[in-house]
Amino acid sequence: MKISIIQPDTLWEDKEANFDVLSEMISVLPETDIIILPETFNTGFSMNPELLSETSQSVTWKWMAAMAKLKCAGICGSYIVKDGEKYFNRWVFVSPDNETWHYDKRHLFRMSGEEYLFTSGCKRITLNFRGIRILPNVCYDLRFPVWTRNRNDYDLIINSANWPASRRDVWLTLLRARAIENQCFVVGANRVGTDGKGIRYCGDSMLISPKGEILAIGGDEETSVTAEISIDELNQFRNKFPVSGDADTFSVSI
């Protein structure tokens, strides 16, 4: 499977301008199976959900569906959704035939006040796309390994993030740790540039192997990265080094 990461300099609270930039970046991608966007890719990490939210299959979903059809690939990333009277930082995956999955960010970033404006997700999901079992994460989720622990139910973690440059070393370390401890591929999709609050982002979007090797990395400029993963190689590694057989059982309280 080929995976492409889009690493944009997201424009602050301007959906249409971001769609224009992202559409251009996606249009020149090589053939791929999944296109991965950062957290809040259409607005930046804004704490203004009343202005920026939309219903679950509104303008952003329609744009994603169009891109998925254009490239015959799945596309995913998070944006602000209003569901009933609640706001969610919702990660959405859309297939070329409009099949849709979503995951609401579980761990809200209290240092930005996100927990006062958004509702925390309460459901850990996995999805299967073209034979790859995927576990979605959103940014701050990366710090919580119990939530992400592999229960022999996924092959790939996708983390869509807005990860600041001031915590770059943490980003690099935790992505590799999640890959190693869960014997899975990990993709971290991050943005670059400076947002409307003056926060600078480090980029370093990357694909990591189950052994913790960095297979591809995006650097600190607006760019895209495409690389390939092999489920056959993953299964061979898991069979040769069956760590999961010694894992502790546990449950998560919601």
Phi, psi and omega in degrees: 000136177261135182236134178242133176250129174262125181242091186264166164265088190296133180276140191288116172056036182228088185299310185297320178295320177294321176300319180298313181296312183293322178300318179295317180295321180289325185297333183259007176295148170290175177304134184208167180255324181225134176249123187245127181250160179287180172296143179039052186294341184263353184221343196081170186279070183270144174260047181233059186294331180299323180278322194257348184289162176211166177288169194297329181234053180261219192298319183289318177299318180296320176295316178299317180299321179294319179292321179297318179293318181302316185260000184049050184216155170287151178224142184210157177167175182250153173206171187275122182238137171260122181235108189068236178255011185248151176254137180232143165273095194254122173276129186233137175240127180237129179271168179298337177258022173073011172294136190228136172236155174216154178222128178267127183311123184282312186259102181278142190277095187296335181292346176254356185083014183299327184289343178276338187251335184244160175260134180288141174290153182233010184228121172276125183240157165231155177223157180243120179228118180053040174084001178254127177270125191241136171249118177275143171229157173233114170043259187303337174307333185300336182279357189238088188292335179295317180299327187264354188305131182291126177252034186060034183236007176207162180243340188218127169264132171246119176246112175266123192224159160238087190255118185295151179297332181295340179241036182300315182298325178295316178304309182297320183288314185290323177300315179293321180298316180297324179292314184292311186290336182255002182045061182212166169282148176228133171245128171246120180250116185235166177257173173236181176086192182237134184270184184291350176258005179084012180272130181263141184246148193267349186069236181056035171299140187204161172244129185237141180278166177298344177266002180089009180279137175279112183273333179198146181213147189263353181073205186241022178237162177298123186195179169228155181226133176234133178212171185240143174240156181236117177290328176300315179294323178298314181294323177297318179295316179297322179289324181285329185226074192280070181300324185300335180293344180249010182288149178282146173278153182196169173225158182244129177271132180261000000 
